[in-house]
Amino acid sequence: MTKPLRPLTVMPPPAPLAFPEQDFRTAFRDPAAPGPRSSGATRAWRRLVLALVVAIVVPVLALLTTWFAQDGVMVSEAALLLLAGVTILWIAHALATAIIGLLPGRDRPETRGAPANPLRVAVLVPIYEEDVGRVVANIRAMRAELATYPTAHSFAFFVLSDSRSAHATISEELAMAEFVQDEPEHLPVYYRRRSLNRDRKAGNLGQWLQEWGGAWDAMLPLDADSVMSAQAIVALADALANDPTAGLIQSQPRLIRSVSLYGRMQQFATALYSPLMGRGLARWSGHAANYWGHNAIIRTRAFAAAAGLPKLRGARGRQHLILSHDFVEAALLRRAGWGVRLLPAGH
């Protein structure tokens, strides 16, 4: 006999939070922001990166210039030198970052240890016409790990749908109705589909923030195909709870489940060298790191106060979305006085 499905829990009670659009033309400082400053160690790492870049770029450009200058430098050759310089600069910077990632050094003390004030964390999974079976499987795996992982933080999962087709919406509702039957009470799963798909992914997360964000200390946006271990999720929550100057802490994702030959090559390469790059990047970026749009924990009220994206005015007065919204949101948090950090793999 088939077990009857109990009614689907859609969303918790509303907890509104103001999410004002920012004005790029005027300065803004969040009164709640502690205002992080670069540490002496961060400044030392930056000087070392600069020295390594100069030590790599200058000899290579000098060699190329000597080669081209034997019978005079033509305009085309000068253009080639300029392009070579930009290319070498980019490569040298990546190499310098990896080199400092190899060097010994102590981690930031606030990234580790159980926090004195545990957080309420909303794990947000925005979806759009996705394979809902795969989405559910990923969430089920994460919840199963979190259910037995020792932590004082509390978590809930929000599936935020922007799907429009009848097939996708019916599949989602059936899958979610069945999914919540066996949920642990302390790890609830909620589901919401917007009636109007406005402003893409940024608008999807923004609407959640405005309607329910007030009840949560932090949010952890994922991609629809993202999977995080309980250890990684709790490490992010610990790091944010232990660093009151941080508004956002980005984890270091890596590829998994690649099928094609090229995908498997990329997966192997990132597994091999990304820990070095991540550690080096975290060292010299300090509290001025970046946001990659997913797999990052964000202080909810800091983001709401500082990172509301305006529309850009284009030709004939048309308004356009900021597509690379994650980079801009990180900059807005920094402008408001909040730190943006990278937590390297293995921390």
FILUM-932876 format. One record per residue: residue in three letters; x, z, y of N, C-alpha, C, CB in turn. Coordinates in steps of 0.001 Angstrom, whole numbers, padded with zeros to 6 digits, always signed. Atoms other than C-alpha are relative to their C-alpha. Glycine has a CB too. Example, Ala and Ser with C-alpha at 12.3 -4.5 7.8 and 13.67 -1.06 7.14 Angstrom:
<pts>
ALA+000890+000000-001190+012300+007800-004500+000900+000000+001200-000992+001246+000027SER-000820-000060-001190+013670+007140-001060-000770+000730+001090+000414-001415+000462
</pts>
This chain:
<pts>
MET+000849+000000-001198+000000+000000+000000+000883+000000+001246-000960+001233+000007THR-000797+000113-001208+001369-000984+003415-000249+001180+000932-000307-001311+000715LYS+000119-001126-000929+002074+001890+005772-000536-000499+001341+001371+000713+000188PRO+000544+000461-001280-000109+001508+008909+000961+000309+001144-001367+000650+000267LEU-000880-000181-001137+001795+001061+012136-000678+000893+001038+000385-001363+000614ARG+000571-000801-001072+001266+003760+014717+000173-000753+001318+000667+001409+000067PRO-000078+000750-001262+000762+002593+018329+001415-000020+000566-000954+000601+001029LEU-001335+000179-000564+003868+001260+020021+000154+000837+001272+000267-001493+000300THR-000342-000712-001223+005417+003643+022561+000631-001006+000950+000965+001209-000280VAL-000484+001055-000878+005868+001303+025482+001116+000543+000898-001160-000576+000852MET-001005-000553-000906+007657+003276+028228-000317+001467+000287+000060-000815+001320PRO+000246-001403-000381+008094+006902+029307-000717+000064+001346+001334+000796+000065PRO+000649-000122-001321+006346+008268+032419+000905-000536+001111-000366+001476+000288PRO-000803+000548-001101+007471+006595+035663+000854+001065+000678-000907-000657+001030ALA-000902-000863-000781+010412+008093+037546+000648-000886+001059+001099+000706-000921PRO-000468+000986-000985+010797+005930+040656+001317+000403+000662-001058-000202+001068LEU-001281-000191-000685+014148+005502+042371+000164-001129+001007+001202+000034-001016ALA-000181+001017-001040+014797+003694+045644+001226-000854-000308+000139+000660+001392PHE-001078+000946+000301+016967+000584+045236+000071-001019+001138-000231-000713-001388PRO+000026+000891-001171+017493-000887+048714+001027-001115-000088+000236+000797+001262GLU-000957+001103-000117+019125-004248+049317+001093+000381+001000-000716-001315+000440GLN-001124-000290-000882+022563-003989+050888+000196-001130+001001+001284+000222-000813ASP-000311+000977-001044+023621-005752+054059+001514-000172+000042-000561+000451+001401PHE-001440+000250+000027+027051-007377+053754+000629+000071+001395+000275-001360-000619ARG-000549+000052-001362+027414-007450+057537+000244+001381+000599-000935-000774+000899THR-000184-001353-000540+027319-003683+058028+000639+000896-001059-001358+000600+000470ALA-000660-000934+000916+029428-000941+056490-001015+001001-000538+001164+000737+000708PHE+000877-001010+000597+027788+001530+054142+000853+000997-000765-001061-000653-000937ARG-000680-001074+000724+028984+004857+052849-001066+000906-000601+000969+000807+000941ASP+000945-000876+000674+027009+006820+050250+000391+001451+000285-000033-000283-001536PRO-000351-001401-000295+026880+010452+051445+000342+000805-001246-001141+000674+000726ALA-000280-000746+001233+026987+011585+047802+001329-000390-000639-001117-000217-000997ALA-001237+000490+000616+030192+009662+047051+001190+000861+000407+000251-001465+000390PRO-001170-000827-000332+033345+011818+046828+001121-000776+000674+000532+000647-001244GLY-001041+000804-000620+035520+008909+047961+001324+000093-000723+000180+000410+001421PRO-001253-000095+000754+038246+008424+045327+001158-000653+000738-000161-000640-001369ARG-001212+000582-000572+041780+007735+046448+000969-000335-001118+000656+000962+001021SER-000988+000392+000999+044542+005992+044573+001011+001127-000202+000717-001303+000421SER-000981-001038+000303+046810+008457+042813+001411-000557+000168-000202+000545-001434GLY-001384+000428-000080+050564+008394+043108+000414-000833-001193+000899+001190+000121ALA-000319+000768+001202+050789+007140+039515-000546-001415+000099-000559+000693-001244THR+000588+001338-000145+048421+004244+040269+000810-000843+000965-001452+000094+000481ARG-000813+000750-000962+050446+003230+043318+001341-000390-000596+000216+000819+001269ALA-001274+000328+000641+053650+003369+041242-000172-001163-000983+000570+001236-000730TRP+000261+001112+000926+052125+001114+038560-000185-001312+000766-001253+000294-000861ARG+000206+001216-000790+051046-001360+041247+001311-000557+000524-000940+000276+001161ARG-001309+000467-000481+054545-001497+042718+000802-000626-001131+000793+001161+000627LEU-000726+000551+001142+055966-002093+039236-000547-001374-000377-000085+000953-001201VAL+000592+001308+000293+053498-004933+038585+000477-001031+001011-001542+000083+000006LEU-000451+000931-001037+054415-006537+041920+001459-000389-000216-000182+000621+001394ALA-001419+000292+000222+058134-006248+041163+000187-000932-001197+000787+001304-000217LEU-000105+000861+001175+057692-007812+037715-000465-001417+000305-000814+000577-001152VAL+000500+001335-000358+055629-010684+039128+001032-000752+000832-001332+000107+000775VAL-001013+000644-000840+058237-011408+041781+001221-000395-000838+000424+000939+001154ALA-001168+000275+000842+061033-011198+039189-000231-001186-000928+000355+001231-000821ILE+000295+001140+000870+059270-013824+037067-000202-001273+000815-001245+000284-000850VAL+000414+001193-000743+057878-016196+039714+001156-000594+000810-001165+000339+000931VAL-001031+000514-000907+060825-016475+042119+001051-000835-000735+000678+001156+000728PRO-000998+000844+000682+063477-017692+039602-000589-001312-000531+000625+000772-001152VAL+000591+001233+000532+061082-020195+038027-000247-001002+001122-001319+000304-000741LEU+000236+000910-001121+060035-021644+041382+001311-000492+000602-000841+000689+001075ALA-001306+000434-000513+063664-021706+042541+000587-001100-000878+000976+001193+000078LEU-000506+001024+000919+064621-023686+039421-000745-001313+000186-000124+000472-001453LEU+000782+001217-000190+061762-026159+039917+000320-000669+001338-001493+000315-000083THR-000305+000550-001318+062553-026565+043624+001356-000699+000002-000024+001108+001057THR-001335+000615+000105+066227-027261+042879-000068-001335-000725+000973+000940-000731TRP+000138+001227+000783+065223-029879+040344-000640-001113+000831-000835+000263-001261PHE+000689+001015-000795+062821-031688+042695+000791-000387+001245-001377+000500+000402ALA-000676+000236-001281+065112-031391+045737+001276-000826-000123+000329+001313+000645GLN-001254+000744+000184+067988-033425+044263+000037-001275+000842+000191-000353-001477ASP+000044+001192-000849+066833-036562+046099-001105+000125+001051-000220-001263-000856GLY+001037-000241-001004+064440-034978+048597-001344+000301-000645-000129-001202+000926VAL+001306-000402+000525+061040-033438+048089-001089-000850+000639-000262+001508+000258MET+001112+000814-000478+058148-035878+048383-001260+000866+000122-000250-001203-000953VAL+001254-000735-000196+054641-034816+049389-000650+000316-001348-000975-000813+000886SER+000598-000223+001320+053411-035252+045810+000755+001084-000774-000013-001310-000806GLU-000794-001009+000687+056278-033126+044522-000248+001391+000605+001500-000359+000072ALA+000321-001272-000643+055547-030398+047092-001353+000525-000483-000005-000159+001530ALA+001317-000404+000519+051910-030400+045928+000122+000514-001428-000994-001181+000054LEU-000212-000434+001373+053101-030127+042341+000646+001387-000043+000871-001015-000750LEU-000625-001324-000068+055324-027172+043263-001023+001082+000367+001150-000007+001023LEU+001025-000949-000402+052378-025482+044963-000908+000349-001183-000827-000569+001163LEU+000861-000234+001161+050182-025919+041886+000742+000790-001085-000504-001340-000570ALA-000789-000726+000990+052987-024750+039609+000157+001469+000397+001379-000654-000167GLY-000144-001373-000465+053473-021662+041775-001246+000831-000261+000321+000015+001472VAL+001262-000725+000245+049799-020699+041539-000160+000286-001484-001216-000812+000521THR+000142-000174+001452+049802-021238+037773+000960+001061-000538+000242-001330-000719ILE-000997-000960+000459+053015-019291+037215-000344+001408+000476+001397-000399+000493LEU+000393-001304-000536+051745-016483+039460-001051+000648-000896-000539-000143+001439TRP+001065-000520+000860+048627-016091+037275+000565+000468-001349-001086-001077-000220ILE-000588-000351+001295+050640-016103+034044+000908+001223+000129+000792-001192-000573ALA-000918-001120-000213+053258-013722+035461-000768+001305+000193+000899-000267+001216HIS+000802-001197-000208+050565-011298+036549-000538+000533-001324-001153-000291+000962ALA+000492-000434+001311+049042-011229+033053+001128+000592-000832-000646-001174-000750LEU-001150-000507+000751+052503-010763+031527+000424+001377+000517+001179-000988+000090ALA-000379-001294-000571+053326-007913+033934-001004+001083-000402+000095-000095+001538THR+001026-000956+000417+050014-006224+033075+000216+000429-001447-001402-000607+000168ALA-000258-000331+001403+050799-006427+029364+001256+000858-000152+000140-001281-000828ILE-001255-000767+000085+054320-005075+029934-000246+001463+000356+001079-000605+000939ILE+000216-001407-000349+053117-001945+031721-000965+000662-000991-000549+000119+001441GLY+000831-000556+001061+050507-001543+028973+000817+000463-001192-001013-001016-000447LEU-000899-000396+001090+053422-001254+026531+000749+001287+000294+000991-001100-000276LEU-000838-001131-000373+055168+001492+028458-000698+001322-000302+000367-000076+001479PRO+000611-001310+000270+054629+005159+027544-000516+000628+001283+001011+000942-000677GLY+000562-000694-001147+052569+007325+029823-001217+000801-000409-000362-000987+001103ARG+001136-000868+000313+049842+009976+029898-001298-000605+000499+000198+001387+000611ASP+001325+000431-000426+046141+009192+030075-000514+000918+001087-000975-000029-001185ARG+000674-000845-000984+043917+010463+032824-000626+001197-000710-001080-000804+000782PRO+000528-001169+000699+042950+014040+031889-001519+000027-000060+000491+001248+000662GLU+001453-000116-000015+039267+013569+032849-000686-000946-000968-000511-000248+001378THR+000651+000926+000918+038681+010796+030302-000301+000640-001337+000857-001217-000204ARG+000163-000616+001307+038790+013207+027377-000644+001370+000114+001341+000110-000703GLY+000540-001350+000056+037064+016399+026314-001488+000055+000260+000704+000868+000981ALA+001441-000171-000176+033479+017609+026148-000288+000423+001442-000563+001050-001007PRO+000286-000313-001398+031911+017731+029635-000767+001306+000143-000786-001131+000640ALA+000745-001226-000267+030539+020876+031207-001476-000295+000255+000603+000738+001197ASN+001378+000391-000319+027406+019010+032341-000343-001289-000748-000187-000189+001541PRO+000358+001196+000768+026045+016629+029672-000949-000907+000791-000647+000400-001336LEU+000785+001002-000712+024333+013439+030836-001200-000461-000822+000873-001193+000359ARG+001098+000742+000612+021004+011819+030110+000294-001472+000234-001408+000419+000595VAL-000478+001379-000082+021988+008226+029347-001059-000950-000549+001331-000167-000773ALA+000914+001059+000426+019651+005225+029162+000818-001216-000409-001010-000366+001132VAL-000683+001196+000495+021057+002414+026992-000968-001166+000185+000447+000156-001520LEU+000893+001082-000386+019540-000769+028424+000392-001284-000723+000025-000209+001526VAL-000244+001237+000748+019199-003915+026294-000919-001083+000562-000241+000204-001543PRO+000827+001082-000525+017895-006824+028394+000030-001202-000950+000482-000415+001410ILE+000073+001137+000921+016698-009750+026261-000838-001114+000619-000597+000433-001365TYR+000752+001167-000459+015416-013255+026932-000006-001036-001124+000618-000597+001317GLU+000164+000981+001086+014102-015414+024077+001073+000179-001079+000057-001435+000562GLU-001051-000285+000972+016499-013705+021655-000569+000073-001423+000710+001317+000356ASP+000356-000299+001384+016476-013350+017872-000243+001502-000080+001129-000463-001013VAL+000318-001426-000109+014638-010040+017919+000445+000771-001233-001494+000192+000215GLY-000485-000678+001197+015633-009244+014339+001434+000465+000151-000116-000909-001198ARG-001400-000370-000210+019280-009239+015335+000119+001114+001046+000820-001230+000438VAL-000004-001039-001020+018579-007169+018443-000358+001353-000610-000978-000352+001130VAL+000440-001238+000642+016725-004566+016380+001079+000532-000935-001308-000229-000774ALA-001047-000436+000929+019504-004502+013756+001158+000654+000749+000512-001191-000829ASN-001085-000579-000791+022124-003835+016433-000368+001395+000523+000347-000925+001173ILE+000432-001298-000521+020104-001009+017994-000106+001014-001136-001355-000128+000735ARG+000125-000918+001135+019342+000490+014589+001364+000533-000425-000682-000700-001185ALA-001345-000439+000382+023067+000584+013768+000556+001010+000994+000942-001200-000105MET-000516-000920-001015+023936+002264+017061-000723+001342-000063-000143-000611+001401ARG+000761-001245+000063+021151+004829+016764+000346+000808-001238-001488-000292+000026ALA-000349-000718+001226+022067+005664+013187+001306+000760+000173+000108-000971-001182GLU-001270-000692-000252+025614+006502+014298-000175+001147+000989+001047-000984+000527LEU+000182-001030-001020+024525+008426+017386-000761+001206-000546-000736-000576+001202ALA+000833-001084+000530+022024+010473+015359+000831+001081-000665-001010-000547-000992THR-000837-000971+000710+024853+012149+013455+001299+000306+000731+000313-000509-001383TYR-001257-000199-000725+027601+012050+016095-000093+001269+000857+000328-001242+000888PRO+000067-001250-000778+028431+015446+017678+000180-000252+001497+001069+000987-000489THR-000069+000174-001445+027650+015267+021388-001110+000806+000664-000108-001497+000382ALA+001019-000721-000762+025778+017231+024034-000827-000933+000875+000652+001066+000863HIS+000757+000966-000790+024634+014070+025831-001284-000380-000729+000848-001256+000289SER+001235+000514+000599+021122+012727+025256-000135-001481+000351-001251+000808+000497PHE+000073+001444-000142+020359+009033+024813-001395-000510-000320+001024-000672-000898ALA+001206+000745+000346+017411+006673+024757+000299-001479+000183-001225+000443+000875PHE-000204+001443-000065+017243+002910+024225-001217-000652+000652+000249-000591-001417PHE+001056+000758-000679+015244+000592+026485+000227-001490-000274-000013+000296+001551VAL-000046+001451+000207+014580-002977+025330-000817-000625+001118-000553-000418-001429LEU+000614+000538-001212+013806-004874+028546-000101-001507-000138+000812+000389+001271SER+000195+001402+000341+012317-008257+027787-000411-000831+001215-001046-000128-001093ASP+000416+001020-000961+012092-011290+030056-000506-001243-000725+001164-000366+000938SER+000433+001156+000789+010872-013569+027259-001336-000524+000534-000124+000376-001504ARG+001202+000630-000526+008142-016031+028200-000840-000683-001076+000376-000999+001050SER+000751+000766+000994+007188-018012+025089-000867+000924-000836+000951-000799-000903ALA+000922-000786+000823+004264-016859+022961+000665+000448-001295-001261-000809-000312HIS-000655-000340+001258+006378-016962+019795+000941+001193+000185+000774-001212-000545ALA-000969-001081-000225+009101-014722+021283-000698+001311+000300+000945-000357+001144THR+000654-001248-000378+006725-012188+022791-000734+000638-001175-000969-000245+001141ILE+000686-000555+001169+004629-011817+019643+001007+000565-000995-000872-001073-000677SER-001033-000479+000919+007778-011508+017497+000593+001320+000477+001105-001045-000150GLU-000568-001225-000556+009183-008860+019833-000942+001187-000188+000314-000189+001481GLU+000940-001117+000079+006043-006745+019896-000210+000462-001438-001335-000395+000616LEU+000141-000384+001407+005619-006853+016123+001245+000734-000489-000260-001240-000874ALA-001250-000615+000459+009292-006039+015525+000176+001390+000593+001199-000881+000367MET-000186-001306-000629+009354-003185+018038-001029+001007-000506-000092-000125+001524ALA+001020-000914+000532+006082-001716+016737+000418+000559-001346-001348-000714-000130GLU-000476-000470+001305+007605-001523+013274+001253+000851+000139+000279-001184-000923PHE-001285-000672-000166+010987-000369+014536-000175+001472+000348+000817-000691+001078VAL+000123-001379-000477+009727+002799+016233-000617+000930-001044-000834+000033+001263GLN+000601-000865+001010+008115+004072+013016+000985+001050-000529-000524-000841-001151ASP-000966-000926+000602+011325+005655+011760+000999+000534+001025+000749-000691-001133GLU-000968-000412-001016+012918+006587+015082+000239+001512-000040-000484-000419+001395PRO-000232-001432-000226+014636+009978+015430-000591+000397+001357+001530+000339-000059GLU+000676-000393-001229+012700+011898+018074+000974+000191+001158-000781+001273-000227HIS-000945-000229-001088+015856+012713+020010+000723-001287+000416+001018+001054-000412LEU-000571+001294-000389+016832+008998+020202-001134-001027+000112+001086-000475-001037PRO+001158+000891-000088+013659+007230+021361+000387-001423+000389-000997+000545+001000VAL-000139+001396-000381+013316+003480+021750-001250-000399+000772+000215-000918-001251TYR+001103+000470-000822+011155+001991+024508+000092-001518+000152+000008+000697+001386TYR+000060+001466-000137+010046-001579+025052-000884-000355+001183-000538-000671-001304ARG+000762+000493-001136+008899-003358+028192+000264-001487+000186+000356+000780+001281ARG-000141+001417-000349+008224-007026+028905-000576-000215+001389-000711-000920-001046ARG+000471+000232-001374+007983-008062+032540-001041-001105+000033+001175-000360+000925SER+001006+001043-000166+004933-010009+033559+000525-001152+000847-001259+000577+000632LEU-000587+001028-000849+007000-011894+036130+001516+000072-000119-000450+000168+001479ASN-001450+000060+000190+010560-012956+035332+000654-000344+001333+000384-001047-001096ARG-000536+000210-001347+012091-012475+038776+001455+000426+000055-000822+000774+001046ASP-001421-000296-000261+015807-012599+039679+000824+000206-001268+000113+001231+000861ARG-000786+000045+001244+016981-013042+036070+000384+001395-000485+001262-000836+000205LYS-000423-001266+000602+019014-010276+034430+000133+001106+001034+001320-000180-000727ALA-000156-001022-001040+019865-008472+037665-001362+000536+000425+000754-000575+001221GLY+001339-000448-000354+016159-008359+038537-000643+000825-001095-000869-001178+000317ASN+000531-000754+001138+015284-007125+035056+000505+001445+000042+000403-000675-001338LEU-000575-001344-000081+017669-004172+035344-000442+000712+001277+001533-000070-000060GLY+000420-000599-001257+016676-003626+038965-001408+000567-000059+000087-001013+001100GLN+001362-000522+000114+013012-003238+038093-000037+001294-000821-000916-001052-000637TRP-000080-001251+000773+013854-000657+035413+000497+001133+000888+000934-000168-001230LEU-000592-001020-000870+015964+001204+037964-001041+000540+000986+001210-000581+000765GLN+000987-000411-000995+013156+001265+040534-001157+000781-000609-000534-001211+000723GLU+001194-000618+000580+010450+002363+038109+000304+001194-000906-000765-001026-000779TRP-000311-001082+000937+012235+004655+035613+001380+000627+000199-000103-000514-001397GLY-001381-000453-000133+015811+005184+036833+000164+001426+000473+000710-000881+000926GLY-000127-001341-000546+015104+008491+038539+000127+001097-001033-001152+000287+000851ALA-000042-001031+001050+014912+010332+035202+001322+000024-000746-001123-000217-000986TRP-001216+000158+000801+018388+009317+034014+001248+000155+000853+000010-001361-000691ASP-001268-000187-000708+021867+010416+035057+000851-001261-000018+000777+001152-000614ALA-000858+001168+000160+023501+007248+033789-000738-001072-000785+001320+000378-000705MET+000533+001116+000785+022657+003830+032408+001169-000779-000585-000910-000930+000872LEU-001038+000739+000710+024627+001756+029933-000578-001365-000388+000505+000792-001267PRO+000538+001323+000309+023651-001937+030116+000812-000690-001090-000029-000867+001257LEU-000623+000788+001048+024394-004047+027045-000475-001436+000099-000311+000583-001388ASP+000527+001330+000251+024128-007728+026280-000905+000059-001223+001147-001029-000201ALA+000929+000005+001131+021482-008703+023751+000731+000033-001336-000898-001225+000064ASP-000746+000034+001260+024185-009230+021108+001097+001063-000054+000613-001375-000201SER-001033-001035-000037+026294-006172+021997-000249+001070-001060+000058+000642+001389VAL+000030-001159+000889+027113-003432+019496+001122+000932+000439+000157-000420-001514MET-001019-000983-000332+028933-000223+020410-000053+001129-001020-000196+000543+001439SER-000046-001141+000906+030086+002554+018119-000433+001257+000746+001421+000177-000596ALA+000361-001275-000612+028850+006088+018720+001199+000607+000715-000538+000974-001057GLN-001211-000536-000620+032432+007082+019477+000236-000634+001370+001217-000235-000911ALA-000213+000684-001271+032688+004437+022219-001049+000406+001029-000024-001512-000202ILE+001069-000386-000920+029312+005339+023748+000238+001408+000533-001371-000082-000696VAL-000217-001390-000416+030085+009061+023809+001265+000110+000857+000106+000929-001237ALA-001221-000029-000815+033600+008411+025158-000292-000431+001436+001079-000911-000614LEU+000375+000424-001350+032090+006545+028112-000783+001104+000717-000836-001296-000055ALA+000792-001076-000610+029568+009329+028730+000890+001187+000377-001116+000460-000963ASP-000933-001093-000310+032321+011980+028540+000836-000329+001233+000923+000279-001202ALA-000864+000386-001112+034519+010017+030942-000747+000053+001324+000563-001400-000226LEU+000774-000030-001247+031745+009627+033526-000344+001434+000391-001289-000831-000146ALA+000350-001392-000292+030682+013274+033237+001199+000786+000510-000568+000674-001244ASN-001204-000738-000370+034276+014452+033648+000683-000531+001259+000970-000030-001138ASP-000604+000569-001207+035061+012243+036653-001079-000179+001068+000697-001359-000313PRO+001069+000080-001005+032709+012968+039574+000233-001062+001058-000161+001325+000671THR-000268+001051-000988+034417+010287+041701-000364-001382-000518+001462+000022+000403ALA+000267+001315+000597+033495+007462+039293-001474-000339+000095+000454-000035-001468GLY+001361+000505+000007+030366+005423+039881-000263-000904-001176-000287-000730+001272LEU+000120+000922+001131+031035+003017+037025+001285+000048-000814-000294-001453+000485ILE-001165+000059+000888+033341+003029+034007-000246-001116-001013+000251+001385-000722GLN+000135+001174+000855+033817-000257+032190+000784+000197-001301+000487-001265+000738SER-000722-000016+001266+034672-000326+028498+000706-001340-000194-000961+000294-001184GLN-000736+001231+000270+036855-003008+026968-000593-000675-001238+001520+000290-000200PRO+000626+000648+001161+034660-005226+024765+000968-000942-000709-001248-000773+000432ARG-000766+001001+000716+036060-007492+022103-000953-000803-000890+001135+000662-000840LEU+000832+000886+000805+034726-010361+020018-000135+000525-001428+000584-001416-000010ILE+000231-000288+001419+033178-009733+016592-000916-001077-000565-000622+001427-000200ARG+000937+000867+000727+031290-011778+014000+000141-001481+000348-001412+000439+000279SER-000191+001427-000274+032784-015120+015081-000051-000787-001303+001346-000248+000729VAL+000183+000826+001194+032003-017936+012666+000907-001219+000017-001451-000440-000121SER-000799+001227-000071+033783-021084+013885+001493+000317-000045-000333-000786+001279LEU-001457-000181+000045+037525-021595+013504+000526+000436+001361+000697-001302-000447TYR-000461-000373-001342+038039-021462+017254-000423+001438+000341-000560-000987+001056GLY+000468-001358-000256+035919-018320+017494+000820+001041-000733-001444+000131-000389ARG-000822-000940+000763+037914-016626+014737+001402+000128+000610+000101-000450-001471MET-001301-000064-000667+041156-017540+016531-000077+000874+001249+000487-001412+000370GLN+000180-000829-001198+039834-016026+019752-000166+001471-000368-001217-000479+000805GLN+000234-001377+000439+038675-012924+017895+001302+000663-000421-001005+000034-001157PHE-001290-000549+000421+042106-012448+016315+000899+000265+001203+000695-000956-000978ALA-000876-000134-001165+043906-013018+019610-000396+001198+000854-000034-001276+000842THR+000419-001122-000845+041797-010543+021568+000214+001341-000686-001463-000150+000384ALA-000259-001251+000719+042082-007912+018833+001482+000364+000063-000457-000117-001469LEU-001441-000230+000017+045867-008339+018947+000527+000449+001359+000720-001259-000438TYR-000650-000284-001273+046669-008331+022661-000890+000698+001032+000503-001267+000577SER+000844-000592-001036+043621-006998+024534+000246+001507+000193-001455-000235-000342PRO-000304-001416-000286+044544-003292+023973+001134+000185+000998+000352+000717-001282LEU-001100-000081-000965+047823-003884+025838-000476-000371+001397+001157-000917-000423MET+000486+000443-001297+046111-005803+028613-000935+001047+000617-000722-001349-000135GLY+000928-000995-000517+043395-003177+028915+000711+001231+000515-000983+000393-001062ARG-000728-001187-000432+045818-000293+029112+000764-000275+001292+000963+000467-001099GLY-000723+000342-001223+047947-002079+031703-000929-000158+001189+000788-001271-000198LEU+000958+000202-001083+044931-003117+033763-000562+001325+000495-001133-000909-000458ALA+000522-001305-000391+043541+000425+033721+001030+000766+000826-000400+000813-001240ARG-001038-000746-000707+046890+001766+034929+000140-000446+001457+001331-000160-000716TRP-000242+000404-001380+047333-000411+037997-001272-000148+000824+000749-001289+000016SER+001241+000112-000776+043662-000788+038950-000524+001363+000432-001066-000726-000812GLY+000442-001336-000373+042926+002949+038945-001504+000057+000222+000722+000459+001249HIS+001417-000094-000363+039588+003546+040703-000496-001281+000677-000230+001200+000926ALA+000390+001275-000609+039464-000094+041906-000047-001091-001060+000979-000391+001131ALA+000112+000969+001092+038736-001824+038600-001231-000879+000227-000085+000723-001379ASN+001093+000954-000138+035987-004367+037923-001123+000328-000975+000502-001431-000228TYR+001179-000134+000856+032591-004607+036239-000273-001359-000618-001247+000523+000804TRP+000196+001267+000705+031948-007272+033599-001450-000230-000420+000889-000048-001219GLY+001417+000260+000175+028173-006953+033539-000660+000644-001199-000201-001419-000082HIS+000574-000634+001195+027704-005113+030249+001027+000941-000619-000455-001070-001038ASN-000868-000952+000697+029128-002361+028017+000771+000887+000979+000980-000748-000905ALA-000579-000906-000994+029791-000152+031035-001014+001087+000294+000404-000760+001309ILE+000905-001088-000371+028344+003226+031939+000010+000148+001520+000412+001341-000694ILE+000159+000030-001452+026993+003507+035479-000764+001248+000443-000743-001298+000456ARG+000710-001144-000579+026002+006535+037547-001244-000543+000705+000923+000814+001001THR+001232+000672-000399+022357+005678+038141-000266+000106+001496-001168+000574-000762ARG+000323-000166-001416+021852+007144+041609+001056-000639+000904-000139+001481+000334ALA-001037+000676-000781+025180+005805+042864-000280-001504+000066+001399+000262-000611PHE+000289+001434+000042+024256+002291+041739-001231-000317+000838-000206-000473-001453ALA+001228+000250-000754+020759+002550+043217+000249+000077+001502-001084+001000-000402ALA-000255-000173-001429+022088+003728+046575+000891-001087+000568+000625+001343+000253ALA-001077+000822-000551+024947+001258+046862-000009-001460-000417+001285+000581-000382ALA-000253+001310+000606+024510-001893+044761-001207-000920-000064+000521+000188-001366GLY+001131+000930-000042+021179-003540+045592+000429-001331+000596-001165+000594+000811LEU-000507+001301-000434+021960-007251+045869-000993-000711+000913+000311-000875-001209PRO+000857+000848-000841+020578-009291+048769+000015-001435-000513+000464+000045+001479LYS-000032+001439+000264+019737-012969+048510+000958-000648+001001-001439-000633+000099LEU-000864+000763-000894+022206-015455+049985-000804-001136+000619+001242-000549-000757ARG+000719+001063-000685+020837-017829+052570+000795-001292-000070-000279+000384+001462GLY-000654+001288+000140+021661-021436+051828-000511-001004+001010-000194-000532-001391ALA+000442+001071-000881+020880-024798+053388-001515+000059+000177+000427-001373-000556ARG+001425+000032-000346+017482-025103+055131-000688+001358-000201-000708-001057-000835GLY+000584-001325+000080+017007-021344+054958-000389+000464-001385-001169+000048+000845ARG+000339-000412+001363+016615-021238+051188+000826+001198-000425+000212-001154-000978GLN-000686-001190+000491+017503-017991+049490+000429-000194-001446-000901+001237+000128HIS-000570+000218+001327+019709-017966+046406+000487+001323-000587+001157-001022+000065LEU-000523-001172+000694+020607-015356+043798+001517-000012-000018-000541+000064-001424ILE-001438-000131+000254+024145-014054+043508+000170-000013-001512+000608+001323+000649LEU-000054+000162+001450+024960-015294+040010+001049+000903-000638+000289-001447-000351SER-001026-000915+000528+028229-013398+039412-000237+001389+000595+001456-000516+000336HIS+000431-001230-000653+026393-010206+040305+000885+001192-000338-001420+000307-000380ASP-000774-001165+000425+028668-007845+038329+001206+000247+000905+000465-000179-001439PHE-001158-000158-000882+031758-008500+040480-000433+000583+001346+000717-001358+000206VAL+000473-000439-001312+029742-008000+043654-000489+001448-000056-001126-000922+000501GLU+000479-001381+000145+028100-004805+042384+001153+000987-000053-000855+000138-001255ALA-001186-000861+000020+031525-003338+041629+000569+000175+001407+001073-000583-000936ALA-000520-000071-001364+032659-004189+045162-000896+000873+000885+000123-001412+000598LEU+000914-000806-000800+029540-002602+046647+000153+001490-000316-001445-000444-000241LEU-000249-001395+000357+030144+000613+044702+001276+000513+000654+000089+000155-001520ARG-001256-000397-000644+033714+000708+045980-000196+000181+001497+001099-001041-000266ARG+000257-000097-001436+032527+000058+049534-000704+001304+000364-000835-001184+000463ALA+000780-001203-000257+030144+002998+049262+000779+001284-000256-001236-000009-000845GLY-000825-001178+000233+032956+005342+048212+000064+000454-001439-000491+001107+000820TRP-000042-000355+001418+032509+005361+044424+001140-000726-000695-001336-000330-000683GLY-001052+000610+000788+035288+004664+041953-000564-000880-001102+000891+001066-000592VAL+000330+000892+001116+035128+001832+039423+001225-000051-000899-000416-001449+000499ARG-001147-000148+000892+037347+002399+036386-000172-000811-001272+000214+001462-000347LEU-000024+000623+001324+038308+000725+033142+000459+001029-001015+000927-001250-000021LEU-000407-000889+001090+038424+002775+029946+000535-000890-001123-001205+000912-000501PRO-000555+000926+000986+040832+000921+027628-000448+000316-001414+001503+000017+000066ALA+000343-000185+001410+040175+000433+023932+000846+001114-000586+000200-001311-000799GLY-000713-001077+000651+041115+003474+021870+000030+001292+000785+001371-000424-000277HIS+000005-001231-000812+040530+006011+024672-001338+000703-000163+000272-000316+001507
</pts>
